[in-house]
């Protein structure tokens, strides 16, 4: 079973428990928005449900944003069955998967709100890994804002990337295309892009020796049960606290940080899907 199938099975159970809101709108960043992988400008879409729930998904894989913008009027999302849209996450097409993941994350927010659950806030951008001098730390996807905390600790950092032009030695760390090098890392931090590019299980396999695996990013707003079962120890995402402000910033290609709170979920502070669904 893939993560997508596990995730969607949970949403099916949610739908069987209570009626779900339908899709209100898809919000996209402007095509010209600057993005550098650090400030979250122009990198994410938000799918909104009728109850105001928002689900985020990364849109900078391949030509996903261009395709979404080109087909925005013909995607048939307004008024659509949110669960039916979420099921697109299990497909092979990258654009459909992006929409499906956003819809699934919106339904997760809906479930959390109905269950009265708010994840704990987190001010730790590197997933509470507490790097120590001499430790071998792995990073999946070069995420420059996280570099400082890790390098200042004296830890050794290996970054695994898919982009060949980034490979090589940099100041204080090394970028490689060989994911097998993660086997030497005791702690790993990863962007949540793994949930979209179908590399999650392969990357986790390379991290079997890591005692801490943190997955972070604005689109990490999914149900964490299937991730914890696979060895992820922390899921860190963005909790939208001002829907209107967030959507306006996203559509303008501006930083949305004033309208969200960072959260962190671990097996210790997450009640579990069964407990949440019982509360609805």
Residue, then its C-alpha position, 0 to 999 in steps of 0.5 A: x500500500x502506498x502512502x497515497x492509498x493509506x491517506x485516501x482510505x482515511x478520508x473515505x472513513x471520514x466521509x462515511x462518518x459525516x457529510x463533507x464540504x465541497x470545493x469552493x475555489x483553487x487559489x494559485x500564485x501569479x505566474x511571475x512570482x519570485x521563488x527561491x525555495x526559502x520564503x514560500x513565495x509563489x511555490x504553493x497553491x491552496x484549495x479552499x472548501x465551502x467551510x473555509x478549510x484550506x489545503x496547500x500543495x507545492x506547485x513548482x514541480x516540472x510545469x505544474x503551475x503553468x498547467x494549472x494556470x492554463x486550465x484554471x477555468x476548465x478544471x471543474x473544481x468549483x462545487x466539486x466533490x472534495x473527496x473525488x478531487x482528493x482521489x486524484x492524488x493516487x494518479x500518475x499525472x503530476x498536475x492531478x496529484x497536486x490538486x488531489x493532495x491539496x484537496x486531501x489536505x483541505x479535508x484534513x484541516x476540516x477533520x481537525x477543526x470538526x474534532x477540535x484538534x489544533x496541533x502544537x505550535x513549533x518555532x523550530x524550523x529544522x524539525x526539533x532534531x537538535x543537531x550536535x557537533x560531529x553528527x552526520x545530518x541528512x537533508x533531502x532537498x536543498x532548503x537553504x533557510x535550514x542550513x544555518x542552524x545545522x552548520x552552526x552546531x558543528x554537525x556534518x551535513x549531506x544534502x541529497x538533490x535531484x538537480x544535477x546542477x546543485x551537486x558538489x561541495x559548498x561552504x560547510x556542506x556537500x550536495x549529492x545526487x546519490x540518495x544511498x549516502x543517507x544511510x550514514x545519517x543519524x538524523x534527516x530533515x526532508x521537504x514535504x515534496x517527497x509526498x508529491x514526486x513519488x519518492x517517499x518510500x524510496x527515500x525512507x528506505x535509504x534512511x533506515x539508520x536514522x533515529x530522527x526523520x523530520x518532514x517539514x514544509x507548508x504542504x505537510x498538512x496531511x494526516x500523519x498516521x501513515x507517515x509515522x508508521x513508515x518511520x517519520x518522527x515529526x511532521x511540521x507544516x503551516x496552520x492557516x490562522x487568517x484565511x482571507x489574508x493568506x489567500x490574498x498574499x498567495x495570489x499576490x505572490x507575497x510571503x504568507x508567514x503573517x497569516x500562518x502558525x508553524x506546527x509540529x506533530x509527533x506520535x506523542x502529541x497526535x491523538x491518532x486518526x481513530x480518536x479524531x474521527x470519534x470526536x466528529 
